[in-house]
Each structure stands twice: as C-alpha cells, then as structure tokens.
Amino acid sequence: MRQAVFPIISVEAAVFFKIIKKLYLTRARFGHLIFLINALIVLEGR
C-alpha cells in the first residue's frame, strides 16, 4: 500500500488504512475495495 499517494494524511486516516489493509489481507473481496473507494471519497469531501 503506497501511502506516498496521500501526502497529507491524518492520524485517523492512517489508522483507517491500517484496518483496511488488515481486512484486505485477511480476505481480499470486492466489497472491501468498494468500501475503501467510498471511504476515500468521504475523506476527500472533508
């Protein structure tokens, strides 16, 4: 997971990405990918 893509990253987002990475590694499913994309949109919207 390349976090260099997100130069400005809050602590909340960092924790969030750790959880997502864990979920993704545990069970790589399209549902999690869609959830990640939706969450990124929400984070961008702030």
C-alpha positions as CSV (number, residue, x, y, z in Angstrom):
1,M,0.0,0.0,0.0
2,R,1.7,3.2,-1.2
3,Q,0.8,6.0,1.3
4,A,3.0,8.4,-0.7
5,V,0.0,8.9,-2.8
6,F,-1.6,10.7,0.2
7,P,1.0,13.3,1.3
8,I,-1.4,14.9,3.8
9,I,-2.8,12.1,6.0
10,S,-4.3,12.5,9.4
11,V,-3.9,10.1,12.3
12,E,-7.5,9.0,11.9
13,A,-6.9,8.2,8.2
14,A,-3.6,6.4,9.0
15,V,-5.4,4.1,11.5
16,F,-8.2,3.6,9.0
17,F,-5.7,2.5,6.3
18,K,-4.2,0.0,8.7
19,I,-7.6,-1.5,9.4
20,I,-8.4,-1.6,5.6
21,K,-5.0,-3.2,4.9
22,K,-5.6,-5.8,7.5
23,L,-9.1,-6.6,6.2
24,Y,-7.8,-6.7,2.6
25,L,-5.0,-9.1,3.6
26,T,-7.4,-11.3,5.6
27,R,-10.0,-11.6,2.9
28,A,-9.5,-9.8,-0.4
29,R,-13.0,-9.2,-1.6
30,F,-14.5,-6.6,-3.9
31,G,-16.8,-5.4,-1.1
32,H,-13.8,-4.1,0.8
33,L,-12.4,-2.5,-2.3
34,I,-15.7,-0.7,-2.9
35,F,-15.8,0.3,0.8
36,L,-12.3,1.7,0.5
37,I,-13.2,3.8,-2.5
38,N,-16.3,5.1,-0.8
39,A,-14.3,6.0,2.3
40,L,-11.7,7.8,0.2
41,I,-14.5,9.9,-1.3
42,V,-15.7,10.7,2.1
43,L,-12.2,11.7,3.3
44,E,-11.7,13.8,0.2
45,G,-15.1,15.6,0.8
46,R,-14.0,16.9,4.2
